[in-house]
Amino acid sequence: MTAYVFDTECTGIDDPEIIQAAYYPIGEPRFGYDFPLGIGWSELRKPTKRIEWGAIATHHIFPSELEGKPPSSEFELPEDCEYLIGHNIDFDYNAIKSRSWYPKIKRICTYAISQHLFLDADSYSLVALVYMCLGESMRDYAKNAHNASTDCIITAHLLNEIAKRLGVKTFEELWHISEQCRIPRIISFGKHNGTPLEKIPSDYINWYLRQPEQTDKYLSKGLTMVRNGSYKPPKLPTSVIS
């Protein structure tokens, strides 16, 4: 089973195009819970659309640096990728315009898992979480965050911390946990913003599920489970760390 930690820097939030991509092969641990990180790959890409100033303020990559680089639209993941790991991985995955040609890749989202595992966190940003878990040892990496290659390394550190706390040693276990955690605990928009799924009125659930374009398949799955009486918040494995 081949897994990669993956991260991108993009043109912006809406319909993003990749301007930098990085991935690192990562293996299942032979001893303990540390998933070993291999040698990575990183490259700049030239998009077809304007890079938003807010995006430049985050990643500090200017259009002039992308002249002569390969087109964003031609980026592809390694053919042997079975598991793709990232912090809010759907954003990075959706930035790959050629993704419809891939075999089914199982995505593991450290952001989704962290929201259920670290209930006392005051921020779920990647850097905030590794600082909370690993302290000042992450400072040199964190200072260079929002570089795709560096963010892959930081994500790998967070993944190892998650694995230790959950007591899991395989990507398949992590993927199943990620899928559970991607079903939201609360609704985050509209008149019921902030309401736990199990407390949302049935008439609103029925209305939402009738909409022809449901942008969040995990919210739809959760609301369907509420309607059917089968919804339960994710129950994570017992932590191996006190």
N, C-alpha and C positions, 0 to 999 in steps of 0.2 A: 504494500500500500504506500503510495507516494504522496506526501503532503508538502505544501509550500505555505510559508508566511508571505503575505502579499500586501502591498500598500501602493497608493498612487498620490500624486499631486495633480490637480486638475484646473480647468479654466474657471470653475465656479461651482455653485450648488445646483443650478437648474441645467438639466441635460448636459452634464459635464463631459469634457473631452480630456483625455490623458495628456499631460505635458511632462510627467516623470513617472516611471513605473519601476518597482523593485520587487524581486521575490527571492526567497532563500529556502532551499530544501531543509526540511526538519524531520528528524526521525523519532520513532517511539523509543522510550528509555529502556535500557537493558538493566540498569540498577537504579533504584530510587524513583523519582518522579521528574527528573530533568529531561526534557525533550531536546536532544542535541541539534544545534543549528549548523548547517553546512555553509559552503561558500556561496555567496549571493551574486545576483545580477541586477544591475541598475542602468537605466538609459533615459535620456531626454527624448521627447517626441514633439512634433509640430502639429498643433491643432488647426482646424479650419475656422474656428470662431475666436472672437476677441477674449483675452484673459481679463477677467474682472479685477478691478483694483483691490477689492477686498481679498481676493484669492492671492494676488501678488503680495499683499501685506502679510499674508500667512506664510507662504512658502518662499517668497523673495526670488522667484524666477521670472525674468523679464523676457518679452517676445524676442528681443535681439539675440538671446542665448539659444533660441530654438531654430534659427536659420540653418538650413542644410541638414536638419535632423529628419529621421524617418517619420512618415505621417502617423498621427495618433490612430487612425483607422486600421492600420496594418498590425497593431500590437496583438500578440497572441501569447497565451500561457503555454508552458511546456506540455507536450502531448501526453505525458504520463501522469498529469495532475489528477489525483482522486479526491483529495481534501484541500480546501483553500481556507486559510486562517487569517483573520484580520479583525481590527477594532472597527465595528460598524462595516463589516465586510461587504454588505449589499451595495453600499455606495461605490466602492472600488470595483466590484464585479460589474455593476451596471455601466461603469465608464468604459468598459471593453466593448466596443461596437461590434466585434466579430463573435461575441459570446454565443450566439445562436448556433454556431457550428460545433460547439464543444459537446462531448459526451456529458452525461449528468455528473456534475461535480458537487460534492457535499461541502457546504460552506459552514465553517465554525466561527461564530461571532463572539469574541471576547467581551465586547460591549454588552451584549444581551446577558451573557452569563454573569458578568460583574454586577449588573443591576439586581440580580437575585442573590448573589453570594455576599456582596459587601453592602449590606443594608444600611450601615452607619456611615457610608461615604458621603461627603458633601459635594463631590463632583465625580462624574464618571468619564472624564476625559482620560486619554491614555496616560499622559504624564502625571496627572493627579493620582491615578490609581497606583502607578509604580512607585511614586514618592510615598504614598500611604503604606504600601506593602514593604518596600525595600529601602526607603529613606535616601540619605544623601549619596549612597553608592551609585545612584542612577543619575547624578547631576551632570556628569560629562556628556552622557547620551542625551539627557533632556534638553540641554542647552542647544542641541542641534536638531531638535524635534521639528517636524514638518518638512523633513527631507525623507523621501520615500524609503531609502535604504536604512537610515537611522530608525525610522518608525517601525520597520520590520524587526530590527533587533530589540527595540523596546517591547514590541508586542510579544516576542518570544519570551522575554523575561516575565511578562504578565501571565502568559500561558503557563509557564512553569509554576508560578505562584498559585494559579487556579488549580492546576493538576494536583499540587501538594495538598491544598485545602480540601479538595474533593476526594482525594485518594484514587484518582483514575490514572491509567497508564496506556490507554490506547486512543487513537483518533476516533474510532467508532463510538466508544463511550462518550468522548467529548462531543461528538456530533449529536448524539441523542440528547445529551444534556442541553446543548445549544438550541436544538429544535424546541425543546420544552420551554426554555427561557425566552425564546423569541415571541411566544404568545404573551402579549402585554398584560400586566396586572391591572392597569387602569386605562381608560380612554383618554387621549391627550389632545382632543379638539372638540369644538362644538359646544352645545349647551350642557353637555354632561362631562366636560373637561375635568379631569382629576377624579372621576368616579371609578371605583373598582368595578371590574367587568360584571361580577355577580350581583351588583346592585343597580345595574342599568335597567330601566323599564323595558318590558317585553315589547311594547309597541315601537320603541326606538330601535330595538334589536331587529325586529321584523322589517322595519323601514330600511335600515342600513343594508341588510342582507338582500334586499330586493334591488339595490342600486346596480345598474349594469356595469359600472366601472368601480370596483373596489380596489383601491391602490395598495392596501396592506392585507396580504393574504393571511398573515398570522393573526391580525385582529379579527378577520372574518372567521377564521378557524376557532378562535376563542369565543366569539359571540355565538357561533353555531353550537359549541359545547355548552354554553350557558343555557341556550334555548332548549337543548336536549337533556339538560340536567346532569351532564357528565363533566362539567368544568371543575377542575381543581388547580389551585396555584401550584407551580412546579415544586416538587419535593426533592431537594438536592441531597446527594449522599452525605453521610456524616463526615464532618471535617476530621482530618487526621492531625490537625494542628490546633492546639488549645488557644 
